[in-house]
Amino acid sequence: MSGSPAHDAPPSSEDVFARVAWALHRADLSVRSAKERPLREVGVPSSHYSVLISLQATPGVTGAELARLMGVTPQAVALLVGKLSERGLIERRTHPRHRNIQELHLTDSGRDELTKAERIVSDLEQHIRRSLGDERYRQLRELLGEVIDGLPGWTPPDTA
């Protein structure tokens, strides 16, 4: 990196491309792009996969909880939940103690669809692991965990 640009000057392309945040963004886009076509071919686009895998990991979450888990708006989750419910892949159940709250659960069909999609995502994950080797894969996972854990402590600068 050519050094930090002045706070009021735009960064050079060298500065931008050397940023960890930019590399994370590009890696995320690359992973999404790599898995989208094969996931669509089995009938589970990545947005649907994200809902299904989240419900597998945390059955009974509410729509609001699912939105927080996925990092999207409640409106986006409501649309996805509606589509997946229509397809019979997830179901809404009334919370046992709170009648106004609906829990989300996978159906048997949802688990079947998730199994097809999971074969693709798991294979992609293994490809990444083989590319890096076990030790570097573990290190990357740990470093990404540290980045994730540290972000809530960041305060944006005053731009006034």
N, C-alpha and C positions, 0 to 999 in steps of 0.2 A: 504494500500500500504506500502511496506517495506521501503519507502523512495526513493528518486530519485537516479537512478544508476549514476555512474560516466559517463561523456559524452563519454568516449572512451570504456566503457564496455557495452556489450549487456544487455538489461533489463531481469530481472527474469520473469518467467511465471506469478508470482503473480503481478508484476508490469504491465505486458502487459494486463492481464485480468481485472485490476482495472482501465484502461484508459477509459475515456469517448469516445474517438475516436473509440476504439475497440468495445465498447458497441453499438455505433451508427452503425458501420459496421455490427455487428451481427444482430442488429434489422432490418437493411435494408435487409440483406439476408433472414431473417425469414419472413418478410412481402412479399418479392418477391416470395419466395418459397410457401407460403400459397396461394397466389392468382394466380400463374402461371397455375396450373392444371385446376382449374375451368374456367379461362379465355380462355385457349386453347380449352376446351370443347365447348364453345360457339363460337369458331372460331376467337377469338381476343387475340392472345398472348400479353403479357404485353408490349412488345416493340411497337406493333401496338396500344394498348390502350394509351400508352404515347403520341403518335402522335395525335390520335383522340381527346383525352381530351385537349391537348394543342391547337389544332385548334378550338375546341369548345370555349375555354377560350379566344383565341386571333385570331379570323378569319382574314385571309388576310396576315398573316406573310409570309416572304420569307423563303426559305430553310436555309439560313445562320442564320436568326433570330430564327428559330425553333431549329437549332442545339445548339445555345447558351442557349435557354430556357430549353432544355432537358439535357444539359451538355454532349453532344456527338459531334463527328466530323461532319463536313458538308458531308463527304463521307458516313457516316453511315445514316444520314438523307436522302441523295439522294437515297440510296438503299431502305429504308423504304417507302419513298414517291413513288418510282417506283412501289413497290409491291402493295401499297394501291391504287394507281391510276389504275393499271391493274385490281384490284378487283372492281373498280368503287366506292370506299369509299371516295376518295378525288379527287379534281380537281385543276388543275393549271389555273389561269386566268392572263392575261396580266394586269399589273398595269395600271390604267387609264392615268397616266401622264408620266410613264417611260416604254417605249415599251420593253426594255431589261430585265425588272424585272418581275418575275412571283410570284403572290400571291397564297397561298394555302388555300383551302376552303373545308369544309366537303360537301359531297353530301347528298341527302336524305337517300341513302343506308348507308352512313357513320354514319349518326345520328342514324339510326336504330341499327346498330352494336354497336355503342357507348352506346346506351340505355341498351342493353343486358349486356355488360361488366360493365357498371356503377352500375347495380344492385348488382353485385358481389363485386366490390370495396367498394361500400357504405355499404354493409352488413359487410365486414371486418372492415371498419372504426367504425361502430357501436359496433362490438364485442370488439374492442380495448377500446372504450369509456366505455362500460359496465364493462370491466375488471378492468379499473382504477378508475371508478367513475367520475362524471362530474368535480369535483374540481381538482383532480389530472390530468385528461385529459387536462383541460385548462392550468394548470401549465406546463405540459410537452410541450404543443404546444408553450407556451410563451418562455420557456427555449430553445427549439429548434430554435425558431425565433431569439433569442439572439445569439445563436451559429452561425447561418447562417449569421446574420448581422455583427458579429464580425470577421469572417474569412478573409474578404478582408484586414483587418488591420494587418494580420500576415505576418511577413517576415521570410523566412527560414534562419536558421543559416548558417554561412559560414562554409563549410565542408572542406576547403582547409587546 
